[in-house]
Amino acid sequence: MPHDDHDHPHSLLPPDPALRVKALESLLEAKGLIDPGALDAIIDTYAHKVGPRNGAQVVARAWNDPEFRARLMEDATAACAELGFAGRQGEHLVAVENTAETHNMVVCTLCSCYPWPLLGIPPGWYKSDAYRARAVREPRQVLAEFGVHLPEDTRVHVWDSTAEIRYLVIPERPGGTEGWDADRLAALVTRDSMIGTGLARVPA
Amino acid sequence: MTRVHDMGGRFGDGPVRPDPEDAPVFAEDWHGRALAVTLAAGALGQWTLDRSRHARECLSPKDYTAFSYYEKWLGGLAALLVEQGVVTRDELAGRAEPAPSPLSGRRLPVAAVPRVLASGGPTGRDGPTPRFAVGDRVRAMRPARNVAVPGGHTRLPAYAAGAVGEVVLLHGCHVFPDTNAHDMGEAPEPLYTVRFDAGELWGAPERAGDTVSCDLWESYLEPVA
């Protein structure tokens, strides 16, 4: 049964959220249920190791390796695993590709689903009520708030991640990058361009 | 019929405020701590992903709206810990000395963190043959609801309920959240991506021809001739 507990357990904890975390952590540690070192390792993983540079490598490879691109579009989970990117909140991946005709944009209206192994922890705006509520109904206005103005004849496809499928947007490759290697290309790939709220950087 | 988290299509939330690309991953130190405590507590294996989502969704609309993102996680975590008997209310309130837990053997050790984060929890399963194929037209059930549990967890967003769309992807069978969130088993069934025309969902779309896709389980769908 759903738990509509009007005397909700969180009300037993201190009101300040930083102290609330501290209280939970101390209690679980005292009960022998968490290893503080494990918490540090989790934080370090997502603060420093797993982030949008992973996704940028996938995009750059797709841009300059047509066979990889084909594998990525066919089975993104397997293709990303080739580069060593897999795991929690990225167990089932799908890549969607932007073209002159179509622009893809990803949201999770029900919570905050996001491809962690490729992009890390989602930015604050991705988890905000405004983005979750509006991305599906008025994606073009939302894009304008990111400074992105699409041509009127470009179709917008919004992907609402309601299941355990995680979406990666492959932004359009900027012009003037012919012959660039993957590292140079990856520097043009922003986090927002892989969510679909931005475009890849144009070379200076 | 819906809960507060099901906000797709809602008006009135104001502008989205983008963060710079190089903003810190955790805006406050306690954000990272909240994420880590939640993951480490989840690793004790006392609840499913679906159950933990439902715990957040069961925050009162007032709390859900007022809480920042990680406060919602903490609210959900506190509820799960008490419901599963992992901690007592008195321990949570600091009114009782913390008692050693019989679950301490399941504690996530630091050495296991890389392996646990890298393996995740795939939800693909063997299951029934899909009823629909790519290109089929389907209607999403209306109202959006957990059929077995009033007010229970479901992944059919209210905005898609009753809408007709086209199957564009098949994902094989996946754990069914509507049962898995409520100790009713994984009951895997076919999962589809269904594409809806924006005009079908919103009446007056921003631009004709734009679409919204949702990942929907077979139980949420019926055929359209």
Interface residues (C-beta under 8 A of the other chain):
Chain A: M1 P2 H3 D4 D5 H6 H8 P9 H10 L12 L13 P17 A18 R20 V21 K22 A23 L24 E25 L27 L28 A30 K31 G32 L33 I34 D35 G37 A38 L39 D40 A41 I42 I43 T45 Y46 A47 V50 G51 P52 A86 G87 R88 Q89 G90 E91 H92 V94 V107 T109 L110 C111 S112 G120 I121 P123 G124 W125 K127 S128 D129 A130 Y131 R132 A133 R134 V136 R137 E138 P139 R140 Q141 V142 E145 F146 E152 R155 V156 H157 V158 W159 D160 S161 T162 A163 E164 I165 T190 R191 D192 T197
Chain B: H5 D6 M7 G8 G9 R10 F11 G12 D13 G14 P15 V16 R17 P18 D19 E21 A23 P24 V25 F26 A27 E28 D29 W30 G32 R33 A34 L35 A36 V37 L39 A40 A41 L44 L49 R53 H54 A55 R56 C58 L59 S60 D63 T65 S68 Y69 Y70 E71 L74 G75 L77 A78 A79 L81 V82 E83 V86 V87 R89 E91 L92 A93 G94 P98 A99 P100 S101 L103 S104 R106 R107 L108 P109 V110 A112 V113 P114 V116 L117 A118 S119 G120 G121 P122 T123 G124 V149 P150 G151 G152 H153 R155 L156 P157 Y159 L169 H171 H174 V175 P177 H182 L191 T193 R195 L201 W202 E206 R207 G209 D210 T211 V212 S213 C214 D215 L216 W217
